[in-house]
Amino acid sequence: MALVNWFDKGMTPTEYFEYMKSHKENTLSILNGFEIPEDDQEVMDSIAKQSLRVIAITEDWCGDAMLNIPILLKIAEAADIEVKMILRDEHLELMDQYLTNGVSRAIPIFIFIDENGEEKFVWGPRAPMVKKIVDDERAKLPPKDYEGFGDKQKEMIERLTRRYTSDKEIWAEVYESLKTTLVQEVLM
């Protein structure tokens, strides 16, 4: 299926929020707490002239989506980019075209398309700084065959969720990663 058809098939952000069962409150908290720096409005205006749209492959249970989706939506609002959400688990045929490192169905994945529905670039699933934070947390986990692995992994996810929802430096890093990629891919 062509990307434009995937875009047309996607949920609007409002529909996605209505659908959400997990992380809805956290996602909305980030959305309400994050603002695009005023100094960047000129960049957002330049991006708006590119007539971009985004297909966001996501799931509401994903902590990285909880963090990244609201920041994408703030950029989209400032740069006049229409966003549609596609649920990963219901659309593996699309997801499998955007595997992380060719193997992982990591999300979210943001597919930026032009007005003709052609792919311009892809971003995701994490900003580099966030990837390092997650990698450092995972390095602390015991081996998967350790009896208490599940509990330790759950504790790690809870720590990351708390940090994702409260650390505005992380929000700024996600924003800068997305903004920098947009500038490099569509304005240069």
Secondary structure in CASP SS format (residue, H / E / C, confidence):
PFRMAT SS
TARGET T0000
AUTHOR 0000-0000-0000
METHOD secondary structure of the structure
MODEL  1
M C 1.00
A C 1.00
L H 1.00
V H 1.00
N H 1.00
W H 1.00
F H 1.00
D H 1.00
K H 1.00
G C 1.00
M E 1.00
T C 1.00
P H 1.00
T H 1.00
E H 1.00
Y H 1.00
F H 1.00
E H 1.00
Y H 1.00
M C 1.00
K C 1.00
S C 1.00
H C 1.00
K H 1.00
E H 1.00
N H 1.00
T H 1.00
L H 1.00
S H 1.00
I H 1.00
L H 1.00
N H 1.00
G H 1.00
F C 1.00
E C 1.00
I C 1.00
P C 1.00
E H 1.00
D H 1.00
D H 1.00
Q H 1.00
E H 1.00
V H 1.00
M H 1.00
D H 1.00
S H 1.00
I H 1.00
A H 1.00
K C 1.00
Q C 1.00
S C 1.00
L C 1.00
R E 1.00
V E 1.00
I E 1.00
A E 1.00
I E 1.00
T E 1.00
E C 1.00
D C 1.00
W C 1.00
C C 1.00
G H 1.00
D H 1.00
A H 1.00
M H 1.00
L H 1.00
N H 1.00
I H 1.00
P H 1.00
I H 1.00
L H 1.00
L H 1.00
K H 1.00
I H 1.00
A H 1.00
E H 1.00
A H 1.00
A H 1.00
D C 1.00
I C 1.00
E E 1.00
V E 1.00
K E 1.00
M E 1.00
I E 1.00
L E 1.00
R H 1.00
D H 1.00
E H 1.00
H C 1.00
L H 1.00
E H 1.00
L H 1.00
M H 1.00
D C 1.00
Q C 1.00
Y C 1.00
L C 1.00
T E 1.00
N C 1.00
G C 1.00
V C 1.00
S E 1.00
R C 1.00
A C 1.00
I C 1.00
P C 1.00
I E 1.00
F E 1.00
I E 1.00
F E 1.00
I E 1.00
D C 1.00
E C 1.00
N C 1.00
G C 1.00
E C 1.00
E E 1.00
K E 1.00
F E 1.00
V E 1.00
W E 1.00
G C 1.00
P C 1.00
R C 1.00
A C 1.00
P H 1.00
M H 1.00
V H 1.00
K H 1.00
K H 1.00
I H 1.00
V H 1.00
D H 1.00
D H 1.00
E H 1.00
R H 1.00
A H 1.00
K C 1.00
L C 1.00
P C 1.00
P C 1.00
K C 1.00
D C 1.00
Y C 1.00
E C 1.00
G C 1.00
F H 1.00
G H 1.00
D H 1.00
K H 1.00
Q H 1.00
K H 1.00
E H 1.00
M H 1.00
I H 1.00
E H 1.00
R H 1.00
L H 1.00
T H 1.00
R H 1.00
R H 1.00
Y H 1.00
T H 1.00
S H 1.00
D C 1.00
K H 1.00
E H 1.00
I H 1.00
W H 1.00
A H 1.00
E H 1.00
V H 1.00
Y H 1.00
E H 1.00
S H 1.00
L H 1.00
K H 1.00
T H 1.00
T H 1.00
L H 1.00
V H 1.00
Q H 1.00
E H 1.00
V H 1.00
L H 1.00
M C 1.00
END
